[in-house]
Amino acid sequence: MKRILLGVAVALFCTVVSSVAQAQNFPTKPMRLVVPYPPGGVTDILGRELGRFMGDQLGQPVVIDNKPGAGGAIGTAEIAKSAPDGHTFGLGASSTHVLNPMLYKLNYDAVKDFSPIGLAAAVPLVFVVHPSAPVNNLTELVAWIKANPAKANYGSYGNASLSHLTGELFKGITKVDMTHIPYKGSAPLQIDVMGNQVFLGISDMSATPYINGGKLKPLALTAPRRVPAFPNVPTVSETAGLAGFEATGWFALYGPAGIPRPVVERLNGALNAAINSAELKARLAAMGLEPVTGTPEGLAAFQRSENVKWQKVIADAKIKVE
């Protein structure tokens, strides 16, 4: 028995020493950052910025590998099946790691198949109406909906999207009823709100030019805090009865399951250093993104809380995809 215990202790010691040595030498070659969306979009730009800054921190170039398709599922599966040595990691999002797994049959497990590295950025949604709409805040919006149930509708940028789920979360908390009108993207949604074809739009931050141009009136942001781009626009949670309301899209770095802990910590440190740089903060702000830092454990806990919140919304609203 003593020999067995000694053998186990030696094996554990060797494993720890090997992991530490691996982390000290990491990275030993160029790294690959998988972006599960096409070039040119916000996710791609974010990935390239993170890759550039993290490469400087880690002393090896980070090569961006765009793997678009199936709503992000193809690239996300690519991350999961990569070698767990830390040299391949990728961008995950609220859609790829929370919403899609609840709604679609995927070839990856959003929890078991990944090593969380850390949150990178969050992006709020914005409640917008036509400038002539007789409401200027969410309190007035709720009162108007209750007084005009036949006219009350809201548009989202897609069925089962974060925009749609946010509308259902809002309905559930405020006990109002609105007809949901799904659009195929943010652009047609914004056009119909500006054209008075739909009363309320729950849009992403691509609505910013129309808000700044006076073509859309913002009522509230779904972020936990006000954002620098719109310091005078309150958050949903500032409205009476809606304290704690939050519905943000988010981006995070994940690697495949099984990356040694010391390597994950090195990647997390490089990510946080990148996010904390003044230059990258400015770049994120220009894209309407809020920088976020934290630990791998913090990302895992946040993902669990998001699962609980949105699973209930999907079940209560009986949301299904066709």
C-alpha positions as CSV (number, residue, x, y, z in Angstrom):
1,M,0.0,0.0,0.0
2,K,2.8,2.4,0.9
3,R,4.4,1.7,-2.5
4,I,1.1,2.4,-4.3
5,L,0.6,5.7,-2.4
6,L,4.2,6.7,-3.1
7,G,3.7,5.9,-6.8
8,V,0.6,8.0,-6.9
9,A,2.3,10.9,-5.2
10,V,5.2,10.8,-7.5
11,A,2.9,10.7,-10.5
12,L,0.9,13.7,-9.3
13,F,4.1,15.6,-8.5
14,C,5.5,14.8,-12.0
15,T,2.2,16.0,-13.6
16,V,2.3,19.3,-11.7
17,V,5.9,19.9,-12.5
18,S,5.2,19.1,-16.2
19,S,2.2,21.5,-16.3
20,V,4.2,24.3,-14.7
21,A,7.1,23.7,-17.1
22,Q,4.7,23.7,-20.0
23,A,3.1,27.0,-18.9
24,Q,6.6,28.6,-18.4
25,N,7.5,27.6,-22.0
26,F,4.1,28.5,-23.4
27,P,3.6,29.4,-26.2
28,T,6.2,27.6,-28.2
29,K,4.8,28.4,-31.6
30,P,2.3,30.8,-33.3
31,M,-1.2,30.5,-31.9
32,R,-4.6,30.2,-33.7
33,L,-7.7,32.2,-32.7
34,V,-10.8,30.7,-34.3
35,V,-13.5,33.3,-35.1
36,P,-16.8,31.4,-35.8
37,Y,-18.1,34.2,-38.1
38,P,-17.1,35.8,-41.4
39,P,-14.5,38.5,-41.8
40,G,-15.6,42.1,-41.4
41,G,-18.2,41.9,-38.6
42,V,-17.9,43.0,-35.0
43,T,-16.9,39.5,-33.9
44,D,-14.1,39.3,-36.5
45,I,-12.8,42.8,-35.6
46,L,-12.8,42.0,-31.9
47,G,-10.9,38.7,-32.5
48,R,-8.3,40.4,-34.6
49,E,-7.8,43.1,-32.0
50,L,-7.5,40.6,-29.2
51,G,-5.1,38.5,-31.2
52,R,-2.9,41.4,-31.9
53,F,-2.7,42.5,-28.3
54,M,-2.4,39.0,-26.8
55,G,0.3,38.1,-29.3
56,D,2.4,41.1,-28.0
57,Q,1.8,39.9,-24.4
58,L,2.7,36.2,-25.1
59,G,5.6,36.8,-27.6
60,Q,4.1,34.7,-30.4
61,P,1.8,35.8,-33.3
62,V,-1.9,35.0,-33.1
63,V,-3.3,33.9,-36.5
64,I,-7.0,34.6,-37.0
65,D,-8.9,31.6,-38.5
66,N,-12.4,32.5,-39.7
67,K,-14.7,29.4,-39.6
68,P,-18.2,30.8,-40.3
69,G,-21.4,28.9,-40.8
70,A,-24.4,27.4,-39.0
71,G,-24.8,30.4,-36.7
72,G,-21.3,30.0,-35.3
73,A,-21.6,26.3,-34.7
74,I,-19.0,25.2,-37.2
75,G,-16.2,27.4,-35.8
76,T,-17.2,26.7,-32.2
77,A,-17.0,23.0,-32.9
78,E,-13.6,23.6,-34.4
79,I,-12.4,25.1,-31.1
80,A,-13.7,22.1,-29.2
81,K,-11.9,19.5,-31.3
82,S,-8.5,21.3,-31.3
83,A,-5.5,20.0,-29.4
84,P,-5.7,21.1,-25.7
85,D,-2.2,22.6,-25.6
86,G,-3.4,26.2,-25.5
87,H,-2.1,27.1,-29.0
88,T,-5.7,27.1,-30.4
89,F,-8.5,29.0,-28.7
90,G,-11.4,31.0,-30.0
91,L,-14.1,33.5,-29.6
92,G,-17.3,32.3,-28.0
93,A,-20.5,34.4,-27.5
94,S,-23.8,34.4,-25.8
95,S,-25.3,32.8,-28.9
96,T,-22.7,30.0,-29.4
97,H,-22.4,29.0,-25.7
98,V,-25.9,29.8,-24.2
99,L,-28.7,30.4,-26.7
100,N,-27.9,28.1,-29.6
101,P,-27.3,25.0,-27.4
102,M,-30.8,25.5,-25.9
103,L,-32.5,25.8,-29.3
104,Y,-30.6,23.6,-31.7
105,K,-29.0,20.1,-31.8
106,L,-25.3,20.9,-32.0
107,N,-22.2,18.7,-32.4
108,Y,-20.6,20.2,-29.2
109,D,-21.4,20.5,-25.6
110,A,-21.1,24.1,-24.6
111,V,-19.8,23.3,-21.1
112,K,-18.0,19.9,-21.2
113,D,-16.1,20.5,-24.4
114,F,-14.4,23.8,-23.5
115,S,-11.9,25.4,-21.2
116,P,-13.2,28.8,-20.2
117,I,-10.4,31.5,-20.5
118,G,-12.2,34.7,-19.8
119,L,-14.8,37.3,-20.7
120,A,-13.7,40.0,-23.2
121,A,-16.6,42.3,-24.0
122,A,-20.3,42.9,-23.6
123,V,-22.7,44.7,-25.9
124,P,-26.1,46.0,-24.8
125,L,-29.3,46.1,-26.7
126,V,-31.4,49.3,-27.0
127,F,-35.1,49.9,-26.9
128,V,-36.0,52.3,-29.7
129,V,-39.2,53.9,-31.0
130,H,-40.0,56.4,-33.7
131,P,-39.2,60.0,-32.7
132,S,-42.9,60.9,-32.8
133,A,-43.9,58.0,-30.4
134,P,-45.8,59.3,-27.4
135,V,-43.4,57.7,-24.9
136,N,-40.0,58.9,-23.6
137,N,-39.1,56.2,-21.2
138,L,-40.0,52.6,-20.2
139,T,-42.5,53.7,-17.5
140,E,-44.4,55.6,-20.2
141,L,-44.0,52.6,-22.6
142,V,-45.5,50.2,-20.1
143,A,-48.5,52.5,-19.5
144,W,-49.0,53.0,-23.3
145,I,-48.9,49.2,-23.9
146,K,-51.5,48.6,-21.2
147,A,-53.7,51.4,-22.7
148,N,-53.3,50.3,-26.3
149,P,-53.1,46.5,-26.3
150,A,-54.3,46.1,-29.9
151,K,-51.5,48.4,-31.2
152,A,-48.7,47.1,-29.0
153,N,-46.0,45.2,-30.9
154,Y,-42.3,44.9,-30.9
155,G,-39.7,43.9,-33.4
156,S,-36.6,41.8,-32.9
157,Y,-33.7,41.1,-35.2
158,G,-34.7,37.4,-35.4
159,N,-36.8,34.6,-34.0
160,A,-35.2,33.1,-30.9
161,S,-32.4,35.8,-31.0
162,L,-31.2,37.6,-27.9
163,S,-33.4,40.5,-29.1
164,H,-36.5,38.3,-29.1
165,L,-35.7,36.8,-25.7
166,T,-35.1,40.2,-24.3
167,G,-38.6,41.3,-25.4
168,E,-40.1,38.2,-23.8
169,L,-38.1,38.8,-20.6
170,F,-39.4,42.4,-20.5
171,K,-43.0,41.2,-21.1
172,G,-42.7,38.6,-18.3
173,I,-41.4,41.1,-15.7
174,T,-43.8,44.0,-16.6
175,K,-46.8,41.7,-17.2
176,V,-47.6,43.4,-20.5
177,D,-48.6,41.7,-23.7
178,M,-47.1,42.7,-27.1
179,T,-47.1,40.9,-30.4
180,H,-43.6,39.8,-31.5
181,I,-42.6,40.6,-35.1
182,P,-39.3,38.9,-36.1
183,Y,-37.1,40.4,-38.7
184,K,-34.1,38.9,-40.6
185,G,-31.5,41.2,-39.1
186,S,-31.2,44.5,-37.4
187,A,-31.2,46.7,-40.5
188,P,-34.8,45.8,-41.7
189,L,-36.0,46.1,-38.0
190,Q,-34.5,49.6,-37.7
191,I,-36.0,50.7,-41.1
192,D,-39.5,49.6,-40.0
193,V,-39.3,51.4,-36.7
194,M,-38.2,54.6,-38.5
195,G,-41.1,54.0,-40.9
196,N,-43.6,53.6,-38.1
197,Q,-44.3,50.0,-39.3
198,V,-43.6,48.6,-35.8
199,F,-44.0,50.5,-32.6
200,L,-41.0,49.2,-30.5
201,G,-37.7,47.9,-31.7
202,I,-35.2,46.0,-29.6
203,S,-32.1,46.5,-31.6
204,D,-28.4,46.0,-31.3
205,M,-26.0,48.9,-31.2
206,S,-25.9,49.2,-35.0
207,A,-28.8,51.6,-34.4
208,T,-26.3,54.2,-33.1
209,P,-26.1,56.3,-36.3
210,Y,-29.9,56.5,-36.5
211,I,-30.1,57.5,-32.8
212,N,-27.4,60.1,-33.2
213,G,-29.2,61.4,-36.3
214,G,-32.5,61.8,-34.6
215,K,-34.3,59.1,-36.6
216,L,-34.8,56.8,-33.7
217,K,-35.6,57.6,-30.1
218,P,-33.8,55.5,-27.5
219,L,-35.8,54.6,-24.4
220,A,-33.3,52.4,-22.5
221,L,-30.3,50.2,-22.7
222,T,-30.1,46.7,-21.4
223,A,-26.6,47.0,-20.0
224,P,-26.0,46.9,-16.2
225,R,-24.5,50.5,-16.4
226,R,-25.0,53.5,-18.7
227,V,-22.6,53.5,-21.7
228,P,-20.3,56.3,-22.6
229,A,-21.8,56.6,-26.1
230,F,-25.2,57.5,-24.6
231,P,-24.7,58.9,-21.1
232,N,-28.2,60.3,-21.1
233,V,-29.9,57.1,-22.0
234,P,-30.9,55.2,-18.8
235,T,-30.6,51.4,-18.4
236,V,-33.7,49.2,-18.2
237,S,-32.8,48.5,-14.5
238,E,-33.1,52.2,-13.6
239,T,-36.9,52.0,-14.3
240,A,-39.1,51.4,-11.3
241,G,-39.9,47.7,-10.9
242,L,-37.1,46.6,-13.3
243,A,-34.1,46.7,-11.0
244,G,-31.5,44.1,-12.0
245,F,-32.8,43.7,-15.5
246,E,-29.9,42.9,-17.8
247,A,-29.8,41.4,-21.3
248,T,-26.4,41.8,-23.0
249,G,-24.7,40.0,-25.7
250,W,-21.2,39.0,-24.8
251,F,-17.9,37.7,-26.1
252,A,-15.4,35.4,-24.4
253,L,-12.4,33.3,-25.1
254,Y,-12.6,29.5,-24.8
255,G,-10.2,26.8,-25.5
256,P,-10.8,23.1,-25.9
257,A,-11.4,21.1,-22.8
258,G,-8.3,19.8,-21.0
259,I,-5.9,22.7,-21.4
260,P,-3.5,22.6,-18.4
261,R,-4.5,25.1,-15.7
262,P,-1.2,27.1,-15.8
263,V,-1.6,27.6,-19.6
264,V,-5.2,28.7,-19.1
265,E,-4.0,31.2,-16.5
266,R,-1.3,32.6,-18.9
267,L,-4.0,33.0,-21.6
268,N,-6.3,34.7,-19.1
269,G,-3.6,37.1,-18.0
270,A,-2.8,38.0,-21.6
271,L,-6.5,38.6,-22.3
272,N,-7.0,40.8,-19.3
273,A,-3.9,42.8,-20.1
274,A,-5.2,43.3,-23.6
275,I,-8.6,44.4,-22.4
276,N,-7.1,46.8,-19.9
277,S,-5.0,48.6,-22.5
278,A,-6.2,52.1,-23.2
279,E,-5.9,51.6,-26.9
280,L,-8.1,48.5,-27.0
281,K,-10.6,50.1,-24.7
282,A,-11.0,52.9,-27.1
283,R,-11.4,50.5,-30.0
284,L,-14.1,48.6,-28.2
285,A,-15.9,51.8,-27.3
286,A,-15.9,52.7,-31.0
287,M,-17.6,49.4,-31.8
288,G,-20.2,49.9,-29.0
289,L,-18.6,47.2,-26.8
290,E,-18.0,47.4,-23.1
291,P,-14.6,45.9,-22.0
292,V,-14.9,43.1,-19.4
293,T,-12.2,41.3,-17.5
294,G,-12.3,38.4,-15.1
295,T,-11.2,34.9,-14.3
296,P,-11.9,31.5,-16.0
297,E,-14.0,30.6,-13.0
298,G,-15.9,33.9,-13.4
299,L,-16.7,33.1,-17.0
300,A,-17.9,29.6,-16.1
301,A,-20.2,31.0,-13.4
302,F,-21.5,33.7,-15.6
303,Q,-22.3,31.2,-18.3
304,R,-24.2,29.1,-15.8
305,S,-26.3,32.1,-14.7
306,E,-27.0,33.0,-18.3
307,N,-28.2,29.4,-18.9
308,V,-30.6,29.6,-16.0
309,K,-32.0,33.0,-17.0
310,W,-32.6,32.3,-20.7
311,Q,-33.8,28.7,-20.2
312,K,-36.7,30.0,-18.1
313,V,-37.5,32.7,-20.7
314,I,-37.5,30.2,-23.5
315,A,-39.7,27.8,-21.5
316,D,-42.2,30.4,-20.3
317,A,-42.5,32.0,-23.8
318,K,-42.6,28.6,-25.5
319,I,-40.0,29.7,-28.0
320,K,-39.1,27.3,-30.7
321,V,-37.1,27.4,-33.9
322,E,-38.4,26.2,-37.2
